[in-house]
Amino acid sequence: MQQIRDYLEKITKVGEDDWQKFLLKLQKRSFKKKVEILKSGEVENHISFIEKGIVRLVIPNDDIEKEVTFGFSFENEFISAYDSFLTQLPSNYQLETLTKTVVWSICYADLQEVYRNTEIGNSIGRFFAEKLFLIKSRREQALLNETAEQRYLNLFIERPNLLKEIPLKYIASYIGVTPQALSRIRGRIS
């Protein structure tokens, strides 16, 4: 729980009363490795803070080789199918654990109550929305403006933990290449 408070304190000062109101709404959830937290077609009802583990955002396909990985979240980060959460419409993608994962979640209705009844609620909401927008924008620009090799190198610089803990087939999908092309990229870089 302190991890969450420390994270929020980076955004804004969190008073004890607001913290207690927020804390009461959190639910601890634990998942095994390779479990779908949210399946494609379901409505996202949670925003979760990852205490431990790694979660992959993936567009599923009947042919596993054609699945598209488009995001990862790690310890001390938030995870959600945020577009589904905001609209309360079914998600076109799923959230899958890559390791044993523990999260602290708040449901949609409870978060709306936090927004209404705390001083920090709207600041936190705006921060999350802005952070998710920037992640999405950077990803889109990278796919449009950078080569696969540049995307891989940037990933290595920005998120070295990703390369240590994520299977290469997911990294390949994330940067938009086949696993074979990623092997060639890695060979050129070495």
C-alpha positions in Angstrom: 0.0 0.0 0.0 2.9 2.4 0.7 4.0 1.9 -2.9 0.7 3.4 -4.1 0.9 6.3 -1.7 4.5 7.0 -2.7 3.5 7.0 -6.4 0.5 9.3 -5.7 2.7 11.6 -3.6 4.8 12.2 -6.8 1.7 13.8 -8.3 0.2 15.7 -5.4 0.2 15.9 -1.7 -2.1 13.3 -0.3 -3.9 14.2 2.9 -4.5 11.5 5.5 -8.3 11.8 5.1 -8.2 11.5 1.3 -5.7 8.6 1.6 -8.1 6.7 4.0 -11.0 7.2 1.7 -9.0 6.0 -1.3 -7.5 3.1 0.7 -10.9 1.8 1.7 -11.8 1.3 -2.0 -8.8 -0.7 -2.9 -9.0 -4.5 -3.4 -6.0 -6.8 -3.5 -6.0 -9.3 -6.3 -3.5 -12.0 -7.1 -3.0 -13.8 -10.4 -0.9 -16.8 -11.5 1.5 -16.5 -14.5 -0.2 -16.5 -17.9 -3.7 -15.6 -16.6 -6.0 -13.2 -18.4 -7.0 -10.4 -16.0 -9.4 -9.1 -18.6 -10.5 -11.0 -21.7 -11.2 -9.4 -25.0 -15.0 -8.6 -25.2 -15.3 -7.9 -21.5 -15.8 -4.5 -20.0 -12.9 -3.2 -17.9 -14.1 -2.4 -14.4 -10.8 -1.7 -12.7 -7.7 0.4 -12.6 -5.0 -1.5 -10.9 -1.6 -0.7 -9.4 0.9 -3.5 -9.9 2.6 -4.4 -6.6 4.4 -7.3 -8.1 4.5 -8.8 -11.6 4.3 -8.0 -15.3 1.2 -7.5 -17.4 0.9 -7.6 -21.2 -1.7 -5.8 -23.3 -2.5 -8.0 -26.3 -4.9 -8.1 -29.2 -5.7 -11.8 -29.3 -5.9 -13.9 -32.5 -6.9 -17.5 -33.0 -3.5 -17.9 -34.5 -1.2 -17.2 -31.6 1.6 -16.2 -34.0 -0.6 -13.3 -35.1 -1.4 -11.9 -31.7 -0.3 -8.2 -31.3 1.4 -7.1 -28.2 1.1 -3.4 -27.8 2.0 -2.7 -24.2 3.5 -3.9 -20.9 3.1 -2.7 -17.4 5.5 -3.5 -14.5 5.8 -3.2 -10.7 4.9 0.2 -9.4 2.8 1.1 -12.5 -0.9 1.2 -13.2 -2.7 -1.1 -15.6 -6.1 -1.0 -17.2 -7.9 -1.4 -20.5 -8.4 2.3 -20.0 -10.5 3.0 -23.0 -13.0 0.3 -22.0 -12.8 1.6 -18.4 -13.7 5.1 -19.4 -16.5 4.1 -21.8 -17.7 1.1 -20.0 -17.9 -0.7 -23.3 -16.2 -4.1 -24.1 -12.5 -4.1 -24.7 -11.0 -5.1 -28.0 -7.9 -6.4 -26.3 -6.9 -8.3 -23.2 -4.6 -8.0 -20.2 -2.5 -11.1 -19.5 0.0 -11.7 -16.7 3.4 -12.8 -17.8 4.5 -13.5 -14.2 2.8 -14.2 -10.9 1.2 -10.8 -10.4 -0.3 -8.9 -7.4 -2.4 -5.8 -8.0 -4.4 -3.3 -5.9 -7.5 -2.4 -7.8 -10.3 0.1 -7.6 -13.5 -0.4 -9.5 -15.2 2.2 -11.8 -18.0 3.1 -9.3 -15.6 3.5 -6.4 -13.2 5.6 -8.4 -16.0 7.9 -9.4 -16.8 8.3 -5.7 -13.2 9.1 -4.9 -13.3 11.8 -7.6 -16.4 13.3 -6.0 -15.4 13.0 -2.4 -11.7 13.8 -2.1 -9.6 16.8 -2.8 -7.0 14.8 -4.8 -9.4 12.7 -6.9 -9.6 14.9 -10.0 -5.8 15.6 -9.9 -5.1 11.9 -9.9 -7.6 11.2 -12.6 -6.2 13.9 -14.8 -2.6 12.7 -14.2 -3.5 9.1 -15.2 -5.3 10.3 -18.3 -2.4 12.5 -19.4 0.2 9.8 -18.6 -1.7 7.2 -20.7 -2.2 9.6 -23.5 1.6 10.3 -23.7 2.4 6.6 -23.7 -0.1 6.0 -26.5 1.2 9.1 -28.5 4.8 8.1 -28.1 4.1 4.5 -29.2 2.1 5.7 -32.3 4.9 8.2 -33.3 7.5 5.5 -32.9 5.6 3.1 -35.2 5.2 5.8 -37.8 8.6 7.5 -37.6 11.2 5.0 -36.5 12.7 1.8 -37.9 12.2 -1.5 -36.1 15.9 -1.3 -35.1 15.4 2.2 -33.6 12.3 1.0 -31.7 14.3 -1.9 -30.3 17.2 0.3 -29.3 14.9 2.9 -27.7 13.1 0.1 -25.8 16.5 -1.2 -24.6 17.4 2.3 -23.3 14.0 3.3 -21.9 12.9 0.0 -20.4 15.8 -2.4 -20.0 13.8 -4.5 -17.5 11.4 -5.3 -20.4 14.2 -7.0 -22.4 15.3 -9.1 -19.4 11.9 -10.4 -18.4 9.8 -10.6 -21.5 9.9 -13.4 -24.0 11.4 -12.2 -27.3 8.3 -13.1 -29.3 6.3 -10.6 -27.3 9.0 -7.9 -27.8 9.0 -8.6 -31.5 5.3 -8.2 -31.7 5.5 -5.0 -29.6 8.0 -3.4 -32.0 6.1 -4.6 -35.0 8.4 -7.3 -36.4 8.5 -11.1 -36.6 10.7 -13.0 -34.1 13.1 -13.8 -37.0 13.5 -10.1 -37.9 14.1 -9.3 -34.2 16.9 -12.0 -34.2 18.5 -10.3 -37.2 18.2 -6.9 -35.5 19.8 -8.2 -32.3 22.6 -9.8 -34.4 23.4 -6.5 -36.1 23.4 -4.7 -32.8 25.7 -7.2 -31.1 
